[in-house]
Structures are given as C-alpha cells and as structure tokens.
Amino acid sequence: MTDKPNSVSWIAADWGTSNLRVHGVGADGAILAEAASDEGMGSLAPDAFEPALLRLVGPWLGAGVTPVLAAGMVGARQGWTEAAYRAVPCPPLAPGGLTRAPTRDPRLAVWIAPGLSQARPADVMRGEETQIAGAMALHPGFDGVMCLPGTHSKWARVSADEVTGFQTCMTGELFALLARQSVLRHSLAGEVSDDASFDEALSDALSRPERVAARLFSIRAESLLSGLSPEAARGRLSGRLIGMELAATRPWWLGQRVVLIGSAPLCATYARALAAQGVPSETLPAAGCTLAGLSTLLPGLPR
C-alpha cells in the first residue's frame, strides 16, 4: 500500500446489482471524495468493470498503487471475478479471504470481499456481510440479531464475533413486483403510505400469515368498491408483506437485541413494525457500516 499524504490512500467500493458507490479515504480514515453511478453488476460484462470503476475514481489516483476494497455483487459469478462464499458460523469478514480482481491499469489493486453461505436451510449473502462487520466494529461484543431490510431482507444472528446463521426474505422484491406488475398496480400511486393502514395490515398478517394471499386481492377490490385511497392501499400492501416476514422470522427477533442496517425510511418502517410487537431497535446507516466493515480488512492487504 502506497502512502499518499493529503490524498486518497484507499478506495471503498459498494458494488451492487444496480449501482456502484465509491469513497476515497485518506490515511487518517477521513472521507476525501465520493461518487456513484448506475453501472451496477447487472449491466456489466466482466471486461467492463475496470472501465466503470475508473470513470469514477480515475481523478483520485496518484502515481503509485491505490488499493480498492469492494463488496457486493461485484464478487458474484456474473461479476468482475467470483469471490467464493465462506460458510457460517464464521466472522462476517476475514482479512485473508479477499479475492484479487484482474486489472490492466497499474495504479489499481482491486480486492473483493467474499459473501457468506449457509448449508441448511440453504442461503447466501453478498454485501450484507460487510455491513454486519461494520456494525460489529461500531458495537464491539454485540450479541443479538442484525436485520438488513431491502430487496432481499437479511436476518443474521451474531454472537461471539461470528455470524452463526441467517435468513433471507424476499419482501422488498415481492413488494416491487406486486406494486408494479400485478393487478394491484392500478390501486397504488406515489411513494406515500398511510400509517394506520400499515399498522392494521401488519397486525392482521402477523396473527394470520396464512391469509395474506387472500387479503392481498382485497386491496384491489376495496379500491374498486369503496374508493380505498392509493396511500391506504400502499400501506396495506407494505404492512401485509412485512407482517408476513415478521411472522416467519419471529424466533429471530423475539426477545433479542435488534439492530437495523439500511436506508433511514425503510429502517423506520421496520422499526415501527417491531415496536408494535414491543421490540425496540437501533438503526445504523448502510453506507457507514459498509465503510467501517471494509476498513477492518486493511491490515490484511498484501504489502
């Protein structure tokens, strides 16, 4: 690693399916620069990753080699280069487990963090393990559950500095599909949800999750027959899907210390749902946790 006083010492890259976010970090840990693009893994061929990265970080590079630590779907089989999964139970990140990505520009040394896998029930994660590692760095000795709401929500048990198991729920993807491609799309509009409708639907789904499929169509029916507002319809859809998720993951959060990691609006929705069950939670920002997690890998980089 080349020392660059008053300049970018290393680069953190959060590279998902849809977006790339990068931060240039100084030798003292301060963020000196940041940039983002919509050139996510899903839109790139393997030989297009390096040019996409350089379009964002090229101005930050000096004469020496700048290490880039990347997490997320960039390490998937369809990504830049595959970073093998590590099986739980294990620490969320391990300095010796990084995979080197091939680069042509001599100013770059790109290292990709591996994801986590679980044999039974079968499950995988990429990117969330780095956020979990960051949250653990911010809360040394944490024992409890970390929930990462999103397209695919993750519930991870953390104990003795290890992820001992995790569960994925496709709640966010189901919401997007139903809201944009199902008959329910005619009843929803905008991004605003009615809290009272959310609370009612959440309670119903938690108590009787087997009825959710039937209750979903009632959203459309009430829109036609009773003039259900788009805000109330959106609240009901969100409440029923999150309620179904919480019913399925009850053993994970009941009586546990819960930390939520993600965007503030989505975490606020999950915090509201958990609070209705008497479960307090703490929220941490995803970007801060990703940066803190990648920072833990710096001491293990080859010199």
Beta strands, then each sheet from edge to edge (+ up, - down):
strand 1: 10-15
strand 2: 20-25
strand 3: 31-37
strand 4: 66-72
strand 5: 86-87
strand 6: 99-100
strand 7: 108-112
strand 8: 116-118
strand 9: 123-125
strand 10: 144-148
strand 11: 153-159
strand 12: 162-169
strand 13: 258-262
strand 14: 281-285
sheet 1: 3+ 2- 1+ 4+ 7+ 6-
sheet 2: 5+ 8+ 9-
sheet 3: 12+ 11- 10+ 13+ 14+
end
